[in-house]
Amino acid sequence: MADPHAPPYRRLLLCVDFGEDADTVCARAVQLAETHHAELCLLHVVEHIPIDSAGEFLGPAQADIHEDMLRSAESRLQRVAERFGLEQARCLVSAGYTRQEIVEHAAALDCDLIVVGSHGRHGLALLLGSTASAILQGARCDVLAVRV
């Protein structure tokens, strides 16, 4: 049973992976945001980073691919926001390590709940493995893993 004295959530970070179950996770986050009259921020992390194993930035062709991936993700995230009536929501696309980006964005945005899917084939595919552990250990706020 929920604690009736717990403060409502004010700002939620919805992690969108564009997988086949993403709509289920999005719907749950929207429901929570509406229930708590909270702001909802959407985040997608592009995991491809154009560096080689020595940490050197790769050439222009790789950089172009990376920029294309970021632009594509921004467009897709905006379409998700529109589909759920979230045209005014903050939509963020970041590049890096998924768990690190999620934790850092949640802290920077002062979120009090992170909403993620419990499994998927893309992006957050291994979420309930080491990634979920890292998010739970690293986050300064609550984390909801929506089972899909």
PyMOL commands that set and color helices and strands:
alter all, ss='L'
color gray80, all
select helices_A, chain A and resi 22-36+60-83+98-108+127-138
alter helices_A, ss='H'
color red, helices_A
select strands_A, chain A and resi 11-15+39-46+90-95+113-117+142-146
alter strands_A, ss='S'
color yellow, strands_A
deselect
rebuild
show_as cartoon
